[in-house]
Amino acid sequence: MISLKKTPVREQGAEERIKNFTEVSLGYTEEEAIKEAERCINCKNPLCVPKCPVAINIPAFIKAIRDKDFKKAAEIINEDSSLPAICGRVCPQETQCEEKCVLGIKGEPVAIGKLERFIGDWSRENNINFTVKSDRKNEKVAVIGSGPAGLACAGELAKMGYGVTIFEALHEPGGVLVYGIPEFRLPKETVVKYEIDNVRKLGVEIETDVIIGKTLTVEELLEEEGFSAVFIGSGAGLPKFMGIDGENLNGVFSANEFLTRSNLMKAFREDYDTPIRTGDKVAVVGGGNVAMDAARTARRLGAEVHVIYRRSIDELPARVEEVHHAKEEGIIFDLLTNPIEIMGDENGWVKAIKCIKMELGEPDKSGRRRPVEVRDSEFVMAMDTVIMALGTSPNPLISSTTKGLNVNKWGCLEVNEETGETTKEGVFAGGDTVTGAATVILAMEAGKKAAKGIDEYLKVKNK
């Protein structure tokens, strides 16, 4: 009899984990992974596979786990993804592969993400490496950005035999995997660095502290540095604000800055000199995964944290798991609430946030009910820090320094969705710099598509 319930995953208790930055989820043991894999009914027409952006053969790797052949499971995943331990932790499986699991009709779907994480972790712990690649080709390809799109593109091109160099603006490779997602969701030293090293082992070179558009231009990469094609995977790191009074006060952060100080610059550690300030009360404005990351980080730094979101809990865009963990950790959700002013003291520091109550009206273009202000419902909450988590857009540096590179009205690069080709010959792009802020796995999908597009482009060019 197949269980209709997932095998539970062990976690740190809420009271303990708010005092540290150690990973919340402890993952499956071998016995737990096999038990969960035994729930998979190995559908003849698996609907989970088409819902995986990188098309992992999910039934096959789960069957290998069931058969206790973990190395085979790792080999199957590696055919389509070079970042299993990362994706197993941060992908929204509940709206992708797991959403289509047949078991989910009458019970809970197979925990595909947790099983992928198990195999990724098992591979690391057993030092399993996959470095198979084609014969070396003459052409070199430059990849801008070492986030998930850049890593996926670089890894695929290296497997095809191309010489690949990644140019990263920051001092550590990894992009959003390093500066955006907190340690308690995605450990950097163990998980992220290991999987980046696996990409390096394919022959990919990574140069850090290189800002394309300043240190080098795209044209210089193509015309002077000997690269036959360029992939732009520079992400969407330009934060958005509300445009309300008080946003320039001391103590107002973008979520990007706040998380980068903590994650990349280790401001949460006492032995690092990077400054970070929360005070006693923190307001996080927004309702996505980044808002949850910022709120849960501030909570671990000792603050009382309020998440301010203008719609109801049903419209909250963050993953259910992240909201659940945030609530367990004592984070307060002020829903149907919208800031209208940030108030400061005589020294220019945040002292309060003025908000107005909202109610839901008719659906807007997104399909969600539009929030409408409730007259005469303004109120003030004392705050020491305000973190704006309202989304991001691409930095215009590359597009503004590259002739022939078209962007849309949101500042995102225009591309052919299937090949990643931009409006400039030899230049491809994918990930958040094309879509705006999205998920790790969608960026990886774009990187893989672009690698195929680059390969086809160079083959035609060299005929």
N, C-alpha and C positions, 0 to 999 in steps of 0.2 A: 504494500500500500504506500503510494507516494504521499509524502507530507504536503499539505497545502500551506504550511508556514515555512519561511526561510529559516535556515540555521542561524541563530543569533550571533552577532559579532560582539566580542568583548570590548569594553570601552573604559577609559578612566572615568571615575565618578566626577560629577559636576563640581562638588565642593573642593576636590583635590586639583582638578585640572585648571581651575581659574587662578591657581597660584603658580602655574608653570606654562611653558611653551612646548612641552612634549606632546607628541601626537595623541589625539583623542582616541581614535579607533586603533585597536591593537591587532586587527586582522585575524584571519583564520589560522588555526593550527592545521597540520596535515590531516588529522582525523576529521576536523570540522569541514575542511575543503572537500574531502572525499564524500562526506555525508551530504553536503550541499550539491555536489556534482551528480550524485545518485538521484536527485530530484528531476534532472533534465530527462525528458522523454525522447530526445533525439528525433525531432520532427523530420519527416521526409521533405517537407517544404518549409524550412525554418524562416519564420517571418522576422526573427531577430537580426539576421545578417544584413538584409537591405537597410535596416534602420541604424546600422553602425556606419558612421561616416567614412571609416577606412576599411570597411567590409571584411573584418576579421571572421574567419571560419569558426564561429562561436560553438556550434554543436561538436565540432571535431576536437577543439581544445578542451572542452568540458568532458568529453568522453575519455580523453587521455588522462585527465585528472582522476576520473572514476576508476580507470585502469591502473592508477598509481604510477603512470609514466609521465612524471612532471617535466622531464627534459623534452619529450615529444610535444607536450602542451606548449612549452616555451618556443619550440621551433615553429609550431603552427602560428602562434601569435606574431612571432618575429617576421613572418612572411609579409605581414601587412602593417605592423606597428613596431617602432623601435623604442617606444616609451610606455611599456605596459604598467610599470609600477606607478607612474605618474597618472596615466589615464584611469587606472583602476581606483585611484583616489579622488580625482577631481572631475571626471566626466559626469554629465547628468544622465546616467543610465536609465533613470526612471522615466525619462521622456524620449529615450532612444531605444536601444536594444530591449531593455526589460519591459518597456511599454507594450511590445508585441508578443511577449512570451505567452504561450497558450495557458500555462499554469495560472497566469494572472487573471484569467476569466473567472475562475471559481475560488482562487486563493491568492497567494503571493507569488510573483514571478521568481524564477531562479535568480540568485544574487550574482549576476554575470560580472558586474564590476568588482565585487569582493573576490571572486575567483580569479579575475585577471590580475588584481593586485597581488593575490597569493602567489601566482606564477612569477610575476615580476620580482617579488621579494625573494622567492625561492631561487631564482636565477642568480640574483646578486649574492645571496648567502652561500651559494654553491659555485660562485665564480664561473658561470656559464656565459660564454661570449659567442656572438654570431658575427663573423667578419667576412663572410663569403661575398665576393664582388667580381665583376667582369674584368676582362683584360683592360689595361689602362688605355684610355683614349688620349688624343693629343690636345683636345680642347679643355680650357679651364672655365669654370663658372664661378661668379662672385655671388654670394648670398648676403644680403644686408639684414642684419637682425638675427639673434640666436634664440628667439622664442620658439614656441611649438611649430609655427609655420616654417621658419628658417631651418630648424633642426630636421623636420620631416623632409623638406625639399633637399637639403644637403645630403641626408642619409640615402635617399633614393638615387640621387645623381651619382654618389660615390659607389653605390652598388652597381650602377651602369658602367662604371669605369672612368668617369670624369674626374678631373682634378678640381676640388672644391675648396674655396676659402670663405669662411664666414667672417664678416666685419661687424663687431658689436660695439656700440657707443659707450656702454658702461664698463666697469672694471671686472665684472663677473659675467660669464655667459649664462644664458637661461631665460632672459627676457622676463615676461610676467611670471614664469615659474619660480623665479628667484625673488623679484622685487614685489610682486603683487599678492601671491598666495602665502598665507602665514605658515610658520613652522608647524603649528599644531594640526594643520591639514596636510602639509606637504614638506617633510623634512629635507633640508637642503644638502647637508653634508653626506648623508647616506643615499637617499633616493635620487635627487636631482643631479648631483655631481656624477653619480655612477652611470646614469643613463646618458648624460652628455658625453662622458668618457667612452661609452660604447659607440657613439657617433664618431668620435675622434678615431677610434680603432678601425673604422672603415676607411680612414685616410683623410678625413676632413680636417682642415686646419682652421683654427679660430684665432682671430686677432682682435683683442679688446682695446678699448679706449680709442676707437676710430669712428669719428662722426662723419657719416656720408652726407655731403652737402657743405661740410666745413673742412675736415681733414683731407678728404678726397671727394670728387664729384662722380656721378654716374658716368658722365662722358669720359672722365679720366680712366675709370675702370675699363671701359670698352676700348678706348683709343690709345691709352698709354700704358696700362698695366697688363695688357695681354689677355683679358677675359673675353670670351666669345659670346657670353650672355650674362645677364644680371637678373637675380630674383630679389624683389623688395618684400621683405617680411618684417618691416620695422614697427608693426603694431599700432596701437592707438593710445598714445600716452599723454594727450593734451586734455586736461580736465575741464569739465563744464561747471559753471556756477549759475546761481539763480538770478543774479542781477538785482538783489535786494540791498537796502541800506545796511551797512555794517560788515559787509563781506571782506573789507580790507583791514579789519581789526586784527590785532595780535591775538592768537588763539584760534583763528579760523584756518583750517587745513583743507586741502583737497584730500580725498581718500588716497589718491596716488602718492602724494608726498608723505602722508602719515604712514602708509604701509611700506613705502620704500625705506624710510628712516628705520623702521622696525625690522623689516625682513632682510634687506640687502646690507644695511649699515649697522645692523645688530643693536639698535638703540634700546632694546628691551633687556640687554645684558649689562650688568653693573660694571664689567671690566672693559666696556667700550665707551668712548667719549662722545659718541653721536648724541646730540641733544634731542629729547622728545618730551613733550609736556602734555599732560591731560588735566591736571587738577582733580577736584573731587567729583565733578559732574560733567558728563560729556553727552552732547547731542550728535547723533549721526543722522543726516538727512538723506533718505533714499531707502529703497527696499530690495535691491538686488543682492547677488552674492558678494559683491565688493563691499556693500554696506554691512553685511553680516560679518565679513572678515575684519573690517575696521572696528565694528562694535565689540566683537569678541576679543580683539587685540587690546582695545582700551580697557575692557573689563579685567584682563589679565594684568594690566598696569595699575590696577587698584581703584578704578573709577566706578561710580554709579553711571550706568549708560542707558540713554533713551534713544530708541530708533523712531524717528519721525517720518511717517509715510502718509501721503495724501489720499490713498485709497484704503480699502478694507483688507483684512487678512486673506480673503479669497483671491485678490488681485496681486498679492505680493509676488514679485517675480523670482525671488531667491528660491533655491532648492529647499524642498520640505525638510530634508535632513539638517540643513544649516539653520533653518528657523527653529527646528526642534532643539538643536544643541544650544542655540542662543537663549531660548526660553529656559532651558535647564540651568543655564549659567547665570540666571537672574537678570537678564537684559529686559528692560521695560519697553513695550511697544506702544507708542502713542499713534494710533491709527486714525484715519480720517482727519488728519491734522496737517497743516501746511505752514512753514515759516513765512513771515512777512517782513521781519526786521531782526537784525542781530544788534543787541544793545551793548555799549561799552562803558567802561569807567573813565575817570579823569586821566588815567595813564594810557588810554588807548587799548586796553585789554577787554576781552569778552567778559560780560557780567551776567547777561541774560539773553534769552531768545523769545521774541514775540511771535505767537502763532495764531492761526484762525482755524476754527472747526470747519470740516468739509462734509458734504453729503454726496451720494452718487446719483448722477442724472442719467441721461440716455447714453448708449454706447458711442464711443468715438471711432476714428478710423482703425484703431488697433483692435477693435472689438470689445475693449473693456469699457465699463461704464465711466463716463467722464465725471471727475470730481468738481463739485460746485461749492463755492463759499457759502457758509451759513452766516447771515447778517448778524452783526453785533455779538459775535462769539469769540472775539479776540481775548487772548490771555497770555500771561508772561510766565516763563519758567527760568529760574536762576540757573546759569550754566557757566562753566569755566572754559570749555572748549567746544567748538562746533566743527564737525567733519562733514564736508560735502561729498556725497557718494552718488552723483547724478549722471554717471556715464562719462565717456571720453570720446575723443575724435583723434584722427591722425595728426601728428605734428606736420606742419606744412613745409618743413625745411627741405626735404628731398624734392617734393613736387615743385617748389618755388625756385630750385636751383637746377632743374632738369628741363631743357626745352623739349616740347613735343609730348609731355606727359600730362594727359588730361585728368582732371578730377571732377567729381560731381558737386552738387550744391552743398553737400556735407563735408567736403574736403577729402573724400575717399577716392582712391585711384580707380579709374575706369578700366575694366578688364573683360576679356572673354572668359565667361565663367567656367568653361570646360578646359581651357588650355592655360589660363592665367596670363595671356598676352595683354600687355598694355597698349597704349596708342603710340608708343615709341618702339621701333624695331629693336629686337634683341633684349628687350626689357620685359620681365614678367613680374607678377605680384600676387600676393595672396594673404589671407588671414585678416586681422583686424584693420590693417591699413586699407583694405578693400571694403570690408563689411561694417566697419566700426566695431566697438567692443562686442565680442561674442565668446564662444567657448574654446577651450584648448583643443578639443577633438575636431571642431570645424576648421580651426586654423591648420591642423595637421592634414586634414582632407585637402585643403586648398594647396598646401605645400606639395603633397603627393601629385595632385593634378598638374601643377606647374612643372614639376620635374619631368613628367611625361611630355608636357608641351614643349619644354626646352629641348629634350632629346629629339623630338620630331622636328623641331625648328632647325637644329643643327645638322640633322641628317639631310634635310632638304637643301640647306645652305651649302653643304659640302659636296653635293652631287655634281 
